[in-house]
Amino acid sequence: MKVKRKVLAYITKGENTERKILVFEQKDNPDAGIQVPGGTIEDNELLIDALYREIEEETGIRRDQLELKGKVNKRNYFPTHQQDTVHERNIFHLTYIGDCDVEWDNCVNSTGKDNGMVFHCKWIPVHELPALAAGQGDEIEFIM
């Protein structure tokens, strides 16, 4: 059985009833659903480096604009299309400490499969969060 290690970022700003979470949609593939930053940890890459790399690639937010609040959860799951693969999902909660627009587009500039993709990023109230793609919201209660 293969193991794919993943990171997932719940990035919030504001407190209590004003708390918002960062989500995005793929501009050229809206069927991919609403997502939060995350992805696969590359070979020989540290977990924390993968977390910040994925955040910056998908949203344009830099490491120095974030404060790590802690690791929310870690779980294994078996996607139906990959029964021979265990996905290890490492979920983190971060707060945004920079300045940004309410909504923006970010074009991925990387050597990976997402290169050239455009993500439409926006802040939405946590209490209005719709279902996230691929079970990304399964652990959201830890930031409430």
C-alpha positions in Angstrom: 0.0 0.0 0.0 1.3 3.5 -1.0 1.2 6.5 1.4 0.6 10.0 0.0 1.3 12.7 2.6 -0.9 15.8 2.3 -1.2 19.2 4.0 -4.3 21.2 4.4 -4.6 24.8 5.7 -7.5 26.4 7.5 -6.5 30.1 7.3 -8.7 32.4 9.3 -8.9 36.1 10.2 -11.0 37.9 12.7 -12.4 36.5 16.0 -15.6 34.9 17.2 -18.7 35.7 15.1 -16.5 37.9 12.8 -14.1 35.0 12.0 -13.6 34.3 8.3 -11.9 31.5 6.5 -9.9 31.6 3.2 -11.3 29.5 0.4 -10.8 29.4 -3.4 -12.3 28.1 -6.6 -10.4 27.1 -9.7 -11.4 29.7 -12.3 -11.1 27.2 -15.2 -12.6 24.3 -13.4 -15.5 25.3 -11.1 -16.6 21.7 -10.9 -13.6 21.1 -8.6 -15.6 22.9 -5.9 -14.8 25.2 -3.1 -11.4 24.4 -1.5 -8.9 25.5 1.1 -5.2 25.6 0.4 -3.4 22.2 0.4 -1.7 19.5 -1.5 0.9 16.8 -1.6 4.1 16.8 0.3 7.0 16.3 -2.2 9.7 13.7 -1.7 12.3 14.8 0.9 10.2 18.0 1.8 9.5 18.9 5.4 5.9 18.9 6.4 5.9 22.6 7.4 7.7 23.7 4.2 5.0 21.9 2.1 2.3 23.7 4.0 3.7 27.1 3.3 4.6 26.2 -0.3 1.1 25.1 -1.1 -0.4 28.2 0.6 1.8 30.6 -1.4 1.3 28.7 -4.7 -2.4 28.6 -4.5 -3.2 32.0 -2.8 -0.1 34.2 -3.1 0.0 34.6 0.7 3.6 34.5 2.1 4.8 32.7 5.2 5.5 36.0 6.9 1.8 37.0 6.6 0.7 34.0 8.6 0.8 32.9 12.2 0.7 29.2 12.9 -1.9 28.4 15.6 -1.3 24.6 15.6 -1.8 21.3 14.0 -5.5 20.7 13.9 -5.7 17.0 13.0 -4.1 14.1 11.1 -6.1 11.4 9.6 -5.9 8.7 7.0 -8.6 8.1 4.4 -9.1 6.0 1.3 -10.4 7.8 -1.8 -12.7 5.5 -3.8 -10.5 5.9 -6.9 -7.3 4.9 -5.1 -8.0 1.9 -2.9 -4.3 0.9 -2.8 -3.3 4.3 -1.4 -3.5 5.7 2.1 -3.7 9.5 2.2 -2.2 11.0 5.4 -3.8 14.4 5.8 -2.1 16.9 8.1 -4.5 19.8 8.9 -3.2 23.1 10.2 -4.9 26.2 11.6 -3.2 29.5 10.7 -4.3 33.1 11.1 -3.7 35.8 8.5 -1.8 38.8 9.8 -1.3 40.7 6.5 -3.4 43.0 4.5 -5.3 41.8 1.5 -8.4 42.4 -0.6 -11.6 40.6 0.1 -11.3 38.7 -3.2 -8.4 38.2 -5.6 -7.1 35.9 -8.3 -3.8 34.1 -8.0 -2.1 32.4 -10.9 0.1 29.4 -9.9 3.7 29.7 -10.9 5.4 26.4 -10.1 7.0 23.4 -11.7 4.0 21.2 -10.5 0.8 20.1 -12.2 -1.0 23.3 -11.0 1.3 25.6 -13.0 -0.7 28.2 -14.8 -4.0 27.5 -13.0 -5.8 30.5 -11.7 -7.5 30.4 -8.2 -10.1 32.9 -7.2 -9.5 33.4 -3.5 -11.9 35.0 -1.0 -12.7 35.3 2.7 -16.1 34.0 3.8 -17.6 33.9 7.3 -16.8 30.5 8.9 -20.5 30.1 9.9 -21.5 30.4 6.2 -18.9 27.9 4.9 -20.5 25.6 2.3 -19.4 22.0 1.9 -15.8 21.9 0.8 -14.5 19.6 -1.9 -13.0 16.2 -1.1 -13.9 16.3 2.5 -11.6 19.2 3.3 -14.1 20.6 5.8 -14.4 17.4 7.8 -12.3 18.8 10.7 -13.5 22.4 10.6 -15.0 22.3 14.1 -11.5 22.6 15.5 -11.3 26.2 14.5 -14.8 27.2 15.6 
